[in-house]
Amino acid sequence: MEQSKINNILKLVTSIIICLLAGFIGSIFTSPSIPTWYAALTKPSFNPPDWIFAPVWTTLFVLMGISLYLVWNKGLQDKKVKISLSIFGLQLVLNVLWSFLFFGLHSPFYAFLEIIILWAAIVLTIVNFSRVSRTAGFLLLPYICWVSFAAILNFSIWRLNP
């Protein structure tokens, strides 16, 4: 196999692992709270069953990783790529921070404030990724849809549990 193909495969795998690692870090805060604190919360009627979150987030993190790869693969010498990757990194940190605030600190209020910032960072990521690779931007659309739903759910949980 030629060296450039090997490098591309390594970049793809690394990109997916980076995103899955963010999910894993978030789960450190989430998992212990699901059967205890989260189970005791009053939730809205549209709250999905707990089992749905892991496969949805895993899928989203894989799509994010593929998207990250498509942008990274355009070359770090391109200023648009560097800016896009920086914004992507910021939204990934904000993604983990939400799990810490909501599940780790048991604070739906602060998590809701933070998810608004996360949502804006995802929109900025989509816009910037689309300038580098339309496909990369497109792959993030399910993520912004899910985070939009999560924001509504977060708001509802906050309001139902004063």
N, C-alpha and C positions, 0 to 999 in steps of 0.2 A: 504494500500500500504506500502511496506517495506521501511525503512529509506534510504537504498542505492539507490532505484529507485527514491525516492523523491529528493535526493541529485543530482543524475544524471540529472533529469529533470531541476532542478534549475541551474545547471552548464550549460546545453545546452541553456536555455533561457537567462541566464546572458551573455554567449558568443555571442549570436546573438545580444542582446541588445547593448553590447559594440561596436560591429561593426556597427550596424545601427546608434548608437550615433555619431560615427566618420562621417558617411555620413550626418547626420543631421547638425553637426557642419560645415562641408564643404559647405552644402547648404546655410548656413547663409551668406557666401561670394558669393556664386554662384547666388542664386535667384534674388537679386536686379540687377545684371549685365546682365542677359539674355535679357530682353526687351530693354535695353539701350545700354551699351557699346558693348556687344557681338553681338547684332543685327546689329550694324553699321560696324563690321569688315568684311573685304573681306575674304571669306573662300574658301577652295579648293572644287572641284567638288564632292569629295567623302565625304564631311561633312554630317553626318547623320542629319535627322530632329531633332529639339530640344526635341520633345516629347519622343524620344527613350532613352535619357540619364537616366531619373529617373527609369524606370523599369529595365534597364540593371544594373545600380548601386545598386538598391535594391536587385536584384538577387545575384549580386556579394558579397554584404555585408552579405547576409544570408549564402551563401556558405562559406565565410570567417569565419563566426561565428560557423558553424558546424565543420569546420576544426580546429578552435581554441579549441572547446570543445573536439574533439577527442584527441588532444595533451594534453590539461589540464587534461583530465580524466585519463591519464596514471600515474599521480601522481607527485606532486611537489618535491618529494624527489629524483627524477631522474634528474641528471645533464643535460642530453640531453633535457629534458622537459623544465627546467629552461632557458637554452640557447635559445631554440626554441621560447619560449614565449617572451623572451626579444627582439629577432629579430623581431618577429611578432609585438610587441608593437612599435618598431621603425618604421617599414614600415607603420603602421596605422597612426602614427603621421606625417610621410612624405606624406601620402595620403591627410590628411587634409591641410598640408602646401601647397601642390600644388594648391588646390582650393583658398587658401588665395593669393598666388602669382599671379595666372592667373586671377582670377575673382575679388579678393579683391584689389590687387594693379594694376590690368590691365597690367600685365607684362608677355607677352608670352615668352620673352627671358629668364627671371629668372625662369619662370615656366618650360621651356624646360630644362634648366640646372638641375633643381631639379627633374624632372621626370626621368632623367637618373639615378640619385641616388636612386629614388624610385624603378625603375625597378630592379636595382642591389639588393636592399633590399628585394624585392619580390622573386627574384631568390634564395637568401640566405635563405629566409623563406621556400620556397618550398623544398630546399635541406635538411634543418634541420628538417622540419616537416615530410618529407618522411622517415627520419631515425627513427622517433618515431612511425609514422603511415603512411603507404603507401597511404591509403585513404585520410588522411588529406592533404598530398602533392598533390594528384590527384585533390582534390576539388579546389585547388588554380590555376590550369591550365587555366580556363576561365579568371581569374583575370589577369594573366600575358599576356594573349593574348589581352585582352581589353586595358590594359595599354600600350602594344606595339603599338596598333592602335592609342591610345590617344597621344602617343609620336610623331608619324608621323603626326597626325593632328595638334598637338601643334607646331611642327616644321614648318609645312606648313603655319599655321596662322601667326606665327612670321615672316616668310619670305615674306608673302603677305602684311603685315602691318608694314612696316619699321618705 
